[in-house]
């Protein structure tokens, strides 16, 4: 794999910028400004996804899950999975995976000396490589429940993302969890849908252009799992609706392995 390309915007670093982070380049900041100009809800969506991640991690711990595989984990920022989990159980194990070298380097510094968390540089679209990586295979016991998290990342994976998720799911023991959030222009508000499509255009020059999927396609990603209530909802409304929150245009869905 090559090192970071400061001249080409990367979604992990754009997301970092939207969350107020400092691990981004001028190209990322310019891409973020273009995206926000076209889609003003993006900062709200970024924060909504981060909050959803925190709620999902807490819910998984309440179900007794003590292992997490965070795919496309991005640049570390406030509310990392291991920080949330360790407040409840410091023995919880977390394997972070991201393809972006800046994200991995920052996470590696953050996790140094912590035996219960690792970071691996790999492409989540290559499940065999991810699952065989020492930072994953040596840390997580797939004979026990594992929560696979793919939050605000799958719309950057082109092609048959269902097959990608299925490869991870085949390794999961009963009681495991798959939690996703996915951007979509399949919305009841046509103006917001048009805004999302315009925003997607702004990512076309980045390393990872956006692939929106319909509600039916997103539901299909967890077909065969026991879908956790309330099912497919805006990320702000999982697991409990928040009428005061603006829509994020990201759908959240959580499924459990029988």
C-alpha positions in Angstrom: 0.0 0.0 0.0 1.1 3.5 -0.7 1.4 6.3 1.9 -0.9 9.3 2.2 -1.6 11.4 -0.8 -1.9 15.0 0.4 -3.1 16.2 -3.0 -6.2 13.9 -3.2 -9.0 14.2 -0.7 -9.7 11.1 1.4 -13.1 10.5 3.1 -11.6 9.5 6.4 -9.8 12.8 6.6 -12.8 14.7 5.3 -14.9 13.1 8.0 -12.2 14.1 10.6 -12.4 17.7 9.4 -16.2 17.7 9.6 -15.9 16.5 13.2 -13.5 19.3 14.1 -10.3 17.2 13.9 -6.8 18.3 12.9 -5.6 15.2 11.0 -6.4 16.4 7.5 -4.8 18.1 4.5 -5.7 21.2 2.5 -7.3 19.0 -0.2 -9.5 17.3 2.4 -10.6 20.7 3.8 -11.4 22.0 0.3 -13.3 18.8 -0.5 -15.3 19.2 2.8 -16.1 22.8 2.0 -17.4 21.9 -1.5 -19.4 19.0 0.0 -20.9 21.2 2.7 -21.7 23.9 0.2 -23.7 21.3 -1.9 -25.0 19.4 1.2 -25.3 21.7 4.2 -26.5 18.8 6.4 -23.1 17.0 6.2 -21.7 18.3 9.6 -25.0 17.3 11.2 -24.8 13.9 9.6 -21.2 13.4 10.7 -22.1 14.1 14.3 -25.2 12.0 14.1 -23.2 9.0 12.9 -20.7 9.4 15.7 -23.5 9.6 18.3 -25.1 6.5 16.7 -21.8 4.6 17.0 -21.7 5.4 20.7 -25.2 4.1 21.2 -24.6 0.9 19.3 -21.4 0.1 21.2 -23.3 0.6 24.5 -26.2 -1.5 23.3 -23.8 -4.3 22.2 -22.1 -4.3 25.7 -25.5 -4.5 27.3 -26.1 -7.7 25.2 -22.9 -9.2 26.6 -20.7 -8.6 23.5 -17.1 -7.8 24.5 -15.4 -7.8 21.1 -15.6 -5.3 18.3 -14.3 -5.2 14.7 -14.6 -1.5 13.6 -14.4 -1.4 9.8 -13.4 1.9 8.2 -12.8 3.3 11.6 -11.4 6.5 10.3 -9.2 9.1 12.1 -9.5 8.7 15.9 -11.6 11.4 17.5 -13.7 11.8 20.7 -15.9 8.8 21.3 -13.8 6.0 19.9 -15.1 2.5 20.3 -12.5 1.4 22.9 -13.1 4.5 25.0 -16.8 3.9 25.2 -16.4 0.2 25.8 -13.7 0.5 28.4 -15.8 2.7 30.6 -18.1 -0.3 31.0 -15.6 -3.2 30.7 -11.9 -2.4 30.4 -11.3 -6.0 29.1 -13.3 -5.4 26.0 -11.2 -6.0 22.8 -11.4 -3.7 19.8 -9.8 -4.2 16.4 -9.8 -1.1 14.2 -9.4 -1.4 10.5 -8.9 1.4 7.9 -7.1 1.7 4.6 -6.1 5.4 5.0 -2.5 5.7 6.3 -3.1 8.9 8.3 -6.0 7.3 10.2 -3.9 4.2 10.9 -0.8 6.2 12.0 -2.8 8.4 14.4 -4.7 5.4 15.8 -1.4 3.5 16.3 0.0 6.4 18.4 -3.3 6.5 20.4 -3.3 2.8 21.1 0.4 2.3 21.9 0.7 0.2 25.1 -3.0 -0.7 25.2 -3.2 -4.6 24.9 -6.9 -4.7 24.3 -7.0 -2.6 21.1 -5.2 -2.8 17.7 -5.3 -1.0 14.4 -4.8 -2.6 11.1 -4.2 -1.0 7.7 -6.4 -2.9 5.3 -9.2 -2.5 2.8 -12.5 -3.6 4.4 -13.6 -4.7 0.9 -11.0 -7.5 1.2 -12.4 -9.5 4.1 -9.9 -12.4 3.8 -7.0 -9.9 4.3 -8.7 -8.2 7.2 -9.6 -11.3 9.0 -6.2 -12.8 8.6 -4.3 -9.7 9.7 -2.5 -10.2 13.1 -4.2 -7.2 14.6 -7.6 -8.9 14.0 -6.9 -12.6 14.1 -4.6 -12.5 17.2 -7.0 -10.2 19.2 -10.5 -11.4 18.4 -11.9 -14.8 19.2 -14.5 -15.5 16.5 -15.7 -18.5 18.4 -17.3 -15.9 20.7 -19.7 -13.1 19.8 -18.1 -10.2 17.9 -19.8 -6.9 16.9 -18.9 -5.9 13.4 -19.3 -2.1 12.9 -19.5 -0.4 9.5 -20.6 3.1 10.4 -20.7 5.8 7.7 -18.4 3.8 5.4 -20.3 1.3 3.2 -21.5 4.0 0.7 -17.8 4.4 -0.1 -17.6 0.8 -1.2 -18.7 0.3 -4.8 -20.1 -2.9 -6.2 -21.6 -5.8 -4.3 -21.1 -4.7 -0.7 -23.6 -7.4 0.4 -21.0 -10.0 -0.6 -18.4 -8.2 1.4 -20.5 -8.2 4.5 -21.5 -11.8 4.0 -17.8 -12.8 4.1 -17.5 -11.3 7.6 -20.8 -12.7 8.7 -19.7 -16.2 7.8 -17.1 -16.0 10.6 -19.5 -14.8 13.3 -20.6 -16.9 16.2 -24.3 -16.8 17.4 -24.9 -13.7 19.5 -22.7 -11.6 17.2 -23.9 -8.3 15.9 -23.6 -6.4 12.6 -24.3 -2.7 12.9 -24.2 -0.4 9.9 -25.1 3.1 8.8 -25.4 4.0 5.2 -25.9 7.3 3.3 -28.9 7.2 0.9 -30.8 9.5 -1.4 -33.9 7.2 -1.0 -35.6 9.7 1.2 -39.2 10.9 1.6 -38.0 14.6 1.3 -37.3 15.1 -2.5 -35.4 18.4 -1.8 -33.1 16.6 0.7 -32.6 13.7 -1.8 -31.6 16.2 -4.5 -29.2 17.8 -2.1 -27.6 14.5 -1.3 -27.1 13.7 -5.0 -25.5 17.1 -5.5 -23.2 16.4 -2.5 -22.2 13.0 -4.0 -21.0 14.8 -7.0 -18.5 16.7 -4.9 -16.8 13.4 -3.9 -16.1 12.3 -7.4 -12.6 13.7 -7.4 -11.8 12.0 -4.1 -10.2 8.6 -3.5 -13.6 7.2 -2.6 -16.6 8.4 -4.5 -20.1 7.8 -3.0 -22.4 5.0 -4.0 -25.9 5.6 -2.6 -28.2 2.6 -2.1 -31.9 2.4 -1.6 -33.7 1.5 1.6 -34.4 -2.0 0.2 -30.8 -2.5 -0.8 -29.6 -1.4 2.7 -32.1 -3.8 4.4 -30.8 -6.5 2.1 -27.3 -6.1 3.5 -28.4 -7.7 6.8 -30.8 -10.3 5.3 -30.8 -13.5 7.3 -30.0 -11.7 10.6 -32.4 -11.0 13.4 -33.0 -7.3 12.8 -33.0 -5.3 16.1 -35.9 -2.9 16.7 -36.7 -0.3 15.4 -35.3 -1.7 12.2 -34.2 0.6 9.4 -34.4 4.2 10.7 -32.5 7.5 10.3 -29.4 7.2 12.4 -30.7 9.9 14.8 -33.6 7.6 15.7 -31.8 4.4 16.7 -32.7 2.9 19.0 -35.2 5.5 20.2 -36.7 8.2 18.0 -35.6 11.8 18.7 -38.3 14.1 17.2 -36.1 17.2 17.9 -33.2 15.9 15.9 -32.8 16.9 12.2 -32.6 14.0 9.8 -29.1 12.8 9.0 -29.9 11.1 5.6 -28.1 8.1 7.0 -30.0 4.9 7.6 -29.0 2.8 10.6 -29.6 -0.9 10.8 -28.5 -3.5 13.4 -28.8 -7.3 13.1 -27.9 -10.2 15.4 -26.6 -13.6 14.4 -28.9 -16.4 15.5 
